[in-house]
């Protein structure tokens, strides 16, 4: 069994939970260690964590981990009882500067580059890049219900802990982005996005807006991500399909405003 070690890492991504035999429901969580390396933490049964261990995105945590045997060098299993939150959420002021200071040193040129590097070296299997063009958000209906096997997992009894009172809701849609890389040979990509934020937005807005939820959803995750934000994609490979990449999270500071040719502001305005 691999030795346990303690790591300090900034949480960046949490995917929408899925039923899992080894944790009832789990999320894949991506982070960057304090020495600037990618870290994949799993399984994370987030809704089963004690309240004081429920980290938020862009919080630093310390946690005991052991190397996972899933073939991806960034993957570690965490001891959920060892989680210690050691910071507040990094702020978004100065256009996300404190977040950029941690994330941008690991920024890749494009997904085409990441795929070539992974195929040649079997790593990296996590990354972040800025697409040259985001063409559209694709929303496709899926089965609105969990399978019988998934329901049995979600409803399995655990005598040693109490879980959430509300059963995990299935999001009855797949969300994907169609985009192009800043690469001369790129022919375009369509990647599924499993970001927790998108799943939670659907849950909230489908209840708040009913059949009109898609208008609000597209405003947030299509119009704003394309036109307002300097959108980057966090991406990762799928364990059972190591050549397959998906979008696991979004990084979206506002676009930098172009500098005016002349300073037309009156004196003492700022």
C-alpha positions in Angstrom: 0.0 0.0 0.0 1.4 3.4 -0.9 2.5 5.6 2.0 0.3 8.4 3.2 1.5 12.0 2.8 0.1 15.3 3.7 -0.5 17.9 0.9 -1.5 21.5 0.8 -3.5 22.4 -2.2 -5.8 25.0 -3.7 -9.2 23.6 -4.7 -10.1 24.6 -8.3 -12.8 22.2 -9.6 -15.5 20.0 -8.2 -17.6 17.9 -10.7 -21.3 17.2 -10.2 -21.7 14.1 -8.1 -22.3 10.7 -9.5 -23.4 7.4 -7.8 -20.3 5.3 -6.9 -20.1 2.0 -5.0 -17.1 3.2 -3.0 -18.7 6.3 -1.7 -22.5 6.4 -2.4 -22.0 9.6 -4.4 -18.7 11.1 -5.3 -17.2 14.1 -7.1 -13.8 14.3 -8.8 -11.9 17.3 -7.4 -9.0 19.0 -9.0 -6.5 21.2 -7.3 -3.0 22.7 -7.5 -0.5 21.9 -4.8 1.5 24.6 -3.0 4.5 23.6 -5.1 2.6 24.2 -8.3 1.6 20.7 -9.4 -1.8 19.3 -10.5 -3.6 17.1 -8.0 -6.7 15.0 -8.6 -8.5 14.0 -5.3 -11.1 11.2 -5.2 -13.4 9.9 -4.0 -14.9 13.0 -2.5 -18.4 12.3 -1.1 -18.9 16.0 -0.6 -22.5 16.0 0.8 -21.3 13.4 3.3 -18.4 15.5 4.6 -18.7 17.1 8.0 -19.7 20.7 7.7 -16.2 22.0 8.8 -14.6 19.9 6.0 -16.8 21.1 3.1 -14.2 23.2 1.3 -15.2 25.6 -1.4 -13.5 26.3 -4.7 -10.4 28.5 -4.3 -9.8 27.6 -0.7 -6.5 26.1 0.4 -6.8 22.8 2.3 -4.4 20.4 3.9 -5.2 16.7 3.6 -3.7 13.2 3.9 -3.5 11.4 0.6 -2.1 8.2 -0.8 -1.2 7.6 -4.5 -4.0 6.1 -6.5 -3.5 3.2 -8.9 -5.6 4.5 -11.7 -2.7 5.1 -14.0 -2.9 8.9 -13.9 0.1 10.5 -12.1 -1.9 13.4 -10.7 -4.5 11.1 -9.0 -4.5 10.6 -5.2 -7.0 9.1 -2.8 -7.8 11.3 0.2 -8.6 10.6 3.8 -11.7 12.7 4.1 -11.4 12.8 7.9 -8.0 14.6 7.6 -9.3 17.5 5.6 -8.4 20.9 7.1 -9.5 24.1 5.5 -6.6 26.6 6.0 -7.7 29.7 4.1 -10.7 31.9 3.1 -11.8 31.8 -0.5 -9.3 33.6 -2.7 -11.0 36.9 -3.7 -12.0 37.9 -7.3 -10.9 41.5 -7.0 -8.3 42.9 -9.4 -9.9 40.6 -12.0 -9.1 37.4 -10.1 -5.4 38.3 -9.7 -4.8 36.1 -6.6 -6.4 33.1 -8.4 -4.5 33.8 -11.6 -1.2 33.9 -9.7 -1.7 30.2 -8.8 -3.5 28.9 -11.9 -1.8 30.6 -14.8 1.7 29.1 -14.3 0.1 25.8 -15.3 -1.8 27.2 -18.3 -1.3 25.2 -21.5 -1.5 26.6 -25.0 -4.4 24.5 -26.1 -6.1 21.1 -25.8 -4.5 19.9 -29.0 -1.1 20.4 -27.3 -2.3 18.7 -24.1 -3.6 15.7 -26.0 -0.3 15.3 -27.9 1.7 15.5 -24.7 -0.5 13.0 -22.9 -0.5 10.6 -25.7 3.3 10.7 -25.9 4.1 10.7 -22.2 0.9 9.4 -20.5 0.7 12.8 -18.7 -0.6 15.4 -18.0 -4.1 14.2 -17.5 -5.3 17.6 -16.0 -4.9 21.0 -17.6 -6.2 24.5 -18.2 -6.2 26.4 -21.5 -8.0 29.3 -23.2 -9.9 28.3 -26.3 -9.5 30.6 -29.3 -13.2 30.5 -30.1 -16.1 29.2 -28.1 -18.8 28.5 -30.8 -21.7 27.4 -28.8 -23.1 25.6 -25.7 -24.9 22.4 -26.6 -27.7 21.1 -24.4 -28.9 17.6 -25.0 -31.6 15.8 -23.0 -30.7 12.5 -21.3 -32.6 10.0 -19.2 -34.2 12.0 -16.3 -33.9 9.1 -13.9 -31.1 7.1 -12.3 -30.8 3.5 -13.4 -31.9 0.8 -11.0 -28.3 0.0 -10.2 -27.5 3.7 -9.5 -30.5 4.0 -7.2 -29.4 1.0 -5.2 -26.0 2.6 -4.7 -27.6 5.9 -3.7 -30.0 4.2 -1.3 -27.5 1.8 0.3 -27.7 2.0 4.1 -24.6 3.0 6.0 -24.8 2.2 9.7 -21.9 4.4 10.7 -22.9 7.8 9.3 -25.9 9.8 8.4 -26.0 11.1 4.8 -27.9 14.0 3.3 -31.6 14.0 3.8 -32.3 14.7 0.1 -31.4 12.1 -2.5 -29.0 13.2 -5.2 -30.9 14.7 -8.1 -30.0 13.6 -11.6 -29.4 16.4 -14.1 -31.5 15.3 -17.1 -29.2 17.1 -19.6 -25.7 16.8 -21.0 -23.9 20.1 -21.4 -21.1 20.5 -23.9 -19.1 23.2 -25.5 -18.1 23.4 -29.2 -14.9 25.3 -29.5 -11.6 25.8 -31.5 -8.1 25.9 -30.2 -5.5 28.6 -31.0 -3.7 26.0 -33.2 -3.4 26.1 -37.0 -4.3 22.4 -37.4 -7.3 22.4 -35.0 -10.5 21.2 -36.6 -12.7 21.9 -33.6 -13.8 20.0 -30.5 -17.0 19.2 -28.7 -16.4 18.4 -25.0 -18.8 17.5 -22.4 -18.8 19.8 -19.3 -19.4 18.2 -15.9 -18.7 21.2 -13.7 -20.6 21.2 -10.4 -21.6 24.8 -10.9 -23.5 24.1 -14.1 -25.4 21.2 -12.5 -26.4 23.3 -9.5 -27.5 26.2 -11.8 -29.8 23.8 -13.6 -31.2 22.5 -10.3 -31.9 26.1 -9.0 -33.1 27.7 -12.2 -35.3 24.8 -13.3 -37.2 25.3 -10.0 -37.2 29.1 -10.1 -37.9 29.7 -13.8 -39.7 26.4 -14.8 -39.7 25.8 -18.6 -37.8 29.1 -19.1 -34.7 27.9 -17.3 -32.7 27.5 -20.5 -32.9 31.2 -21.3 -31.2 32.0 -18.0 -28.8 29.1 -18.3 -27.7 30.1 -21.8 -27.3 33.7 -20.7 -24.9 32.6 -18.0 -23.0 29.8 -19.7 -23.1 30.7 -23.3 -23.5 34.5 -23.9 -21.5 35.6 -20.9 -18.8 32.9 -21.3 -18.4 33.8 -25.0 -18.7 37.6 -24.9 -18.2 38.9 -21.4 -15.7 36.6 -19.8 -12.1 35.6 -20.5 -13.2 32.0 -20.4 -10.7 29.1 -19.8 -11.5 25.4 -19.6 -10.2 23.1 -16.9 -9.9 19.7 -18.5 -9.1 16.2 -17.4 -9.1 12.7 -18.9 -11.6 9.9 -18.1 -10.2 7.0 -16.1 -11.7 4.2 -18.1 -11.0 6.0 -21.4 -7.6 7.6 -21.0 -7.6 9.2 -24.5 -10.9 11.0 -23.8 -10.9 14.5 -22.3 -13.8 16.4 -20.8 -14.2 19.9 -19.4 -14.3 19.6 -15.6 -14.6 23.2 -14.7 -14.6 26.8 -15.9 -12.3 29.7 -15.1 -13.9 33.0 -16.1 -12.5 36.4 -15.1 -13.8 39.3 -17.0 -12.2 40.2 -20.3 -9.6 42.8 -20.0 -10.9 46.2 -21.2 -8.8 47.7 -24.1 -6.8 50.7 -23.0 -8.2 54.0 -24.5 -5.9 55.8 -27.0 -6.3 59.0 -25.0 -7.2 59.6 -21.4 -10.5 61.5 -21.7 -11.4 61.2 -18.0 -11.7 64.6 -16.3 -9.2 65.4 -13.5 -9.9 63.8 -10.1 -12.6 61.5 -11.4 -11.0 58.5 -9.7 
